[in-house]
Amino acid sequence: MLPERKIIHVDMDAFYASVEQHDNPELRGKPIAVGGGQYGVVAAASYEARKFGIRSAMPGRMALEKCPHLIVVKPRFQRYKEISQQIRTIFYEYTDLVEPLSLDEAYLDVTENKKGIESANDIARAIRQRIFEETGLTASAGISVNKFLAKVASDYNKPNGQKTIHPTQIMEFMEELPIEKFYGIGKVTANKMHEMHIFKGADLKKKSLEELIRLFGKSGNYYYNVVRGIHKSEVKPHRIQKSVAVEETFWDNLLDEDSVFKQLQLISEELETRLAKKEIKGKSLTLKIKYKDFTQYTRSKTQEVYFAGATDFFETAQKLWELRPFDKPVRLLGLSLSNLNTQEKKQVSVQLKIPFKEFE
Ligand SMILES: [Mg+2]
């Protein structure tokens, strides 16, 4: 058996929104959303805005309905990247086994750390303290024996807190954990589980592996294990992506070019947001169209220089759209960027949060 690992999940609190409030004191104590507005999607909401039910990935229009005096701030990704770099530098003082999930979140394996500190709890506290001293921002942390537990734990005492799940506490913690707080269980699955009277870990634990696989496919295996505190995925220091995609399925098929362009504009913006968050650029853009009759069409354009951003994506997408072979109602549109500025050949699949669409 492998020796037990010590894993920390560090997560900045309402990152983009906190940066804006930190840099501009007039925004402090007020409900703000970074990104959004009439046509965009909320990238981050301050804690004051969350009280109105505003969440990231929510359409800006909906956010404004929930809170008419919401202050919408334009994202400044350059600034977020700068701070992200600062916090990563702090992480590397403790360990090289750092796996960033995005600009503001990372897993750290501190089993053998550079400072020879025994307690992962102490390391997490020190890191949070350093982050605060250097950036003026708060972070939360979860500490346990694997990534799943650390990730769940970091949410527990948020904001500006930390939580350790000791090996002896894992079973009890997981049994009490509400099903919607399981990392990797989205809204759709949570609802399905609620219908089956699975509300917390203890209920999930009563299901056999066979039953879970029958109900949830191969995810059943994952649910069966994590509820028992088993999650073998290691902290991978280099997550290299081959492509980044944003897709959207429409409840009502799109019937005319105007609505297609409107959606492509939104998807282009969302793609830009996702890329900025992951510090990625690319030279190939692919448009994917799925029609009402489920036939599918993709067309790509590769250029010499990196695509510049949303406007560039949108203009190229329009040209690719014009090359399509049919004129039929559209049920899905997607844009993906490949040929990225990430050199290694290894492929890692990415899951993106998309507005209007459930993701698991
Ligand atoms: Mg965060």
Residues whose N, C-alpha, C, O or C-beta is under 5 A from the ligand:
A	BS01	MG	D11 M12 D13 A14 F15 D104
